[in-house]
């Protein structure tokens, strides 16, 4: 396996599963009038056939997050989950360990990585010989070196 990254994990925000649905049995807070291409968060009076309760998938496509929060009085945390960098770092380390424990050879290239990123990629590589740091002009030489190491692995296994 070859991993090339800067090793820098950032916070990830994603919509909670219950708010990703296109299932009409789990409607959103909004109403949509396709004929007028209009959205409202108050149940339309006279509920004519032109107004339909939006699915969450439709709501995210039609309404900016700021509008949803303003109209519902909600907060970002009501609709989104956050995965912090520390959690991602732990996941990365666990994946590397599991791969190595299953006999998978890991080459890693720290491309423009910080000191922490370099360390996590060094820890992930099967051994120090399979870890490289790189800048733009180094990639071709590093790939040639990895190719030669893979050839040796094929010959010895």
Secondary structure as a PSIPRED ss2 file (coil, helix, strand):
# PSIPRED VFORMAT (PSIPRED V4.0)

   1 X C   1.000  0.000  0.000
   2 X E   0.000  0.000  1.000
   3 X E   0.000  0.000  1.000
   4 X E   0.000  0.000  1.000
   5 X E   0.000  0.000  1.000
   6 X C   1.000  0.000  0.000
   7 X C   1.000  0.000  0.000
   8 X C   1.000  0.000  0.000
   9 X C   1.000  0.000  0.000
  10 X C   1.000  0.000  0.000
  11 X C   1.000  0.000  0.000
  12 X E   0.000  0.000  1.000
  13 X E   0.000  0.000  1.000
  14 X E   0.000  0.000  1.000
  15 X E   0.000  0.000  1.000
  16 X C   1.000  0.000  0.000
  17 X H   0.000  1.000  0.000
  18 X H   0.000  1.000  0.000
  19 X H   0.000  1.000  0.000
  20 X C   1.000  0.000  0.000
  21 X C   1.000  0.000  0.000
  22 X C   1.000  0.000  0.000
  23 X C   1.000  0.000  0.000
  24 X C   1.000  0.000  0.000
  25 X C   1.000  0.000  0.000
  26 X C   1.000  0.000  0.000
  27 X E   0.000  0.000  1.000
  28 X E   0.000  0.000  1.000
  29 X E   0.000  0.000  1.000
  30 X E   0.000  0.000  1.000
  31 X E   0.000  0.000  1.000
  32 X E   0.000  0.000  1.000
  33 X E   0.000  0.000  1.000
  34 X C   1.000  0.000  0.000
  35 X C   1.000  0.000  0.000
  36 X C   1.000  0.000  0.000
  37 X C   1.000  0.000  0.000
  38 X E   0.000  0.000  1.000
  39 X E   0.000  0.000  1.000
  40 X E   0.000  0.000  1.000
  41 X C   1.000  0.000  0.000
  42 X C   1.000  0.000  0.000
  43 X C   1.000  0.000  0.000
  44 X C   1.000  0.000  0.000
  45 X C   1.000  0.000  0.000
  46 X C   1.000  0.000  0.000
  47 X C   1.000  0.000  0.000
  48 X C   1.000  0.000  0.000
  49 X C   1.000  0.000  0.000
  50 X C   1.000  0.000  0.000
  51 X E   0.000  0.000  1.000
  52 X E   0.000  0.000  1.000
  53 X E   0.000  0.000  1.000
  54 X E   0.000  0.000  1.000
  55 X E   0.000  0.000  1.000
  56 X H   0.000  1.000  0.000
  57 X H   0.000  1.000  0.000
  58 X H   0.000  1.000  0.000
  59 X H   0.000  1.000  0.000
  60 X H   0.000  1.000  0.000
  61 X H   0.000  1.000  0.000
  62 X H   0.000  1.000  0.000
  63 X C   1.000  0.000  0.000
  64 X C   1.000  0.000  0.000
  65 X H   0.000  1.000  0.000
  66 X H   0.000  1.000  0.000
  67 X H   0.000  1.000  0.000
  68 X H   0.000  1.000  0.000
  69 X H   0.000  1.000  0.000
  70 X H   0.000  1.000  0.000
  71 X H   0.000  1.000  0.000
  72 X H   0.000  1.000  0.000
  73 X C   1.000  0.000  0.000
  74 X C   1.000  0.000  0.000
  75 X C   1.000  0.000  0.000
  76 X H   0.000  1.000  0.000
  77 X H   0.000  1.000  0.000
  78 X H   0.000  1.000  0.000
  79 X H   0.000  1.000  0.000
  80 X E   0.000  0.000  1.000
  81 X E   0.000  0.000  1.000
  82 X E   0.000  0.000  1.000
  83 X E   0.000  0.000  1.000
  84 X C   1.000  0.000  0.000
  85 X H   0.000  1.000  0.000
  86 X H   0.000  1.000  0.000
  87 X H   0.000  1.000  0.000
  88 X H   0.000  1.000  0.000
  89 X H   0.000  1.000  0.000
  90 X H   0.000  1.000  0.000
  91 X H   0.000  1.000  0.000
  92 X H   0.000  1.000  0.000
  93 X H   0.000  1.000  0.000
  94 X H   0.000  1.000  0.000
  95 X H   0.000  1.000  0.000
  96 X H   0.000  1.000  0.000
  97 X H   0.000  1.000  0.000
  98 X H   0.000  1.000  0.000
  99 X H   0.000  1.000  0.000
 100 X H   0.000  1.000  0.000
 101 X H   0.000  1.000  0.000
 102 X C   1.000  0.000  0.000
 103 X C   1.000  0.000  0.000
 104 X C   1.000  0.000  0.000
 105 X C   1.000  0.000  0.000
 106 X C   1.000  0.000  0.000
 107 X E   0.000  0.000  1.000
 108 X E   0.000  0.000  1.000
 109 X E   0.000  0.000  1.000
 110 X E   0.000  0.000  1.000
 111 X E   0.000  0.000  1.000
 112 X C   1.000  0.000  0.000
 113 X C   1.000  0.000  0.000
 114 X C   1.000  0.000  0.000
 115 X H   0.000  1.000  0.000
 116 X H   0.000  1.000  0.000
 117 X H   0.000  1.000  0.000
 118 X H   0.000  1.000  0.000
 119 X H   0.000  1.000  0.000
 120 X H   0.000  1.000  0.000
 121 X H   0.000  1.000  0.000
 122 X H   0.000  1.000  0.000
 123 X H   0.000  1.000  0.000
 124 X H   0.000  1.000  0.000
 125 X C   1.000  0.000  0.000
 126 X C   1.000  0.000  0.000
 127 X C   1.000  0.000  0.000
 128 X H   0.000  1.000  0.000
 129 X H   0.000  1.000  0.000
 130 X H   0.000  1.000  0.000
 131 X E   0.000  0.000  1.000
 132 X E   0.000  0.000  1.000
 133 X E   0.000  0.000  1.000
 134 X E   0.000  0.000  1.000
 135 X C   1.000  0.000  0.000
 136 X H   0.000  1.000  0.000
 137 X H   0.000  1.000  0.000
 138 X H   0.000  1.000  0.000
 139 X H   0.000  1.000  0.000
 140 X H   0.000  1.000  0.000
 141 X H   0.000  1.000  0.000
 142 X H   0.000  1.000  0.000
 143 X H   0.000  1.000  0.000
 144 X H   0.000  1.000  0.000
 145 X H   0.000  1.000  0.000
 146 X H   0.000  1.000  0.000
 147 X H   0.000  1.000  0.000
 148 X H   0.000  1.000  0.000
 149 X H   0.000  1.000  0.000
 150 X H   0.000  1.000  0.000
 151 X H   0.000  1.000  0.000
 152 X H   0.000  1.000  0.000
 153 X H   0.000  1.000  0.000
 154 X H   0.000  1.000  0.000
 155 X H   0.000  1.000  0.000
 156 X H   0.000  1.000  0.000
 157 X C   1.000  0.000  0.000
